[in-house]
Amino acid sequence: MDKQDNYTLIARTLKWVASHQNEQPDLDQLSREMGLSPHHLQRIFQDWAGVSPKQFLKSLTRQEARARLISGNTVLATALDSGLSGPGRLHDLMVSTEALSPGEVRTLGKGVEIRYGAARTPFGEAVLAWTERGINFLGFTEDIGYENVVNSLKNKWIYADFIDDKNGAREQLEEIFSGAGGKPIRLWLRGSPFQLKVWEALMAIPEGAHATYGQIAARIGQPSASRAVGSAIGNNPVAWIIPCHRVIRQLGELGGYRWGEITKQAMIGYEAGSRLSEAS
């Protein structure tokens, strides 16, 4: 089974467990759904996620979410108080951001060449777009459809020249999700100063921790702006890299997600499961 086949299997497994968490399925039931032996499924899942399917399922409970929320509040405060924003570390890759100038924002992409394409990832098919200055879009299609995701991209860059580059997208997505080579990730983002500040704060939330909209608002110095923070998070153009999936509601509930709630559950379960594995 090659890497892309593994990605497909992991995506199916993550999503199935996330969408059936209330049933608390066991390994035998999960393996029947996936069409594999329990031993084979357990090995592939453990190799990629670092935890067993049972641990992944545990990580989706509200009790676990609340614990991560408390941890996230502490770590986020420490990170932002120490000046950590903008350049941050994510999955052992350096992430640096460059914002569009006001003039570039007004042109809506006129004269900009944007390459894009779709490929499979552990969280289902994703659409990636980039320019010579960096990645400017990453969205997931599983819950809302390929056309809707591509339209979200093109509506942001109305006058850009789009070039379909499936091979380039596949190679970059493999690097992003596997950490291959430890190459730096460069982002080229279009957003208001407020949005950029929110997105930078999101990168201070470490893997496996959570924060609320109110905590993000307080940490950027605008404690009454929770609603505006929520809007900025919803407009995050590069899912996963800027981890908006780590923001949840005050009571530990996951809340909505631009690319679908099941996709968000799969991301949170994977990261939280990894944290459980490290703690054991």
Number of C-alpha atoms within 10 A of each C-alpha: 7 6 11 15 13 17 22 16 20 23 20 18 22 25 23 17 24 23 15 12 16 11 8 13 15 13 17 14 12 20 17 12 12 16 10 13 13 16 11 11 23 18 14 15 19 16 11 16 20 20 23 21 25 15 18 28 24 19 24 23 15 14 14 15 25 20 13 22 24 15 17 24 18 15 18 24 18 13 17 17 11 9 9 17 19 18 16 20 18 20 14 13 18 14 19 17 21 17 16 14 11 11 8 14 17 10 14 17 18 14 11 16 15 22 21 25 20 24 21 22 25 26 26 21 20 25 24 28 26 22 16 11 12 17 24 23 26 24 24 28 21 18 14 12 13 16 10 14 21 22 12 13 20 17 11 15 19 14 15 18 14 17 12 13 15 15 13 17 22 21 11 18 21 18 17 21 15 15 15 12 9 13 13 15 19 18 21 20 22 23 19 14 10 13 19 20 18 25 27 22 25 26 26 25 28 21 20 22 24 32 28 23 21 19 21 26 21 15 17 16 10 14 14 11 16 17 12 16 25 19 14 20 24 16 15 25 25 22 21 19 22 23 23 28 26 25 28 20 17 15 12 21 15 21 13 16 18 19 21 14 18 20 24 23 25 28 22 25 28 27 22 27 25 22 18 18 15 10 7 5
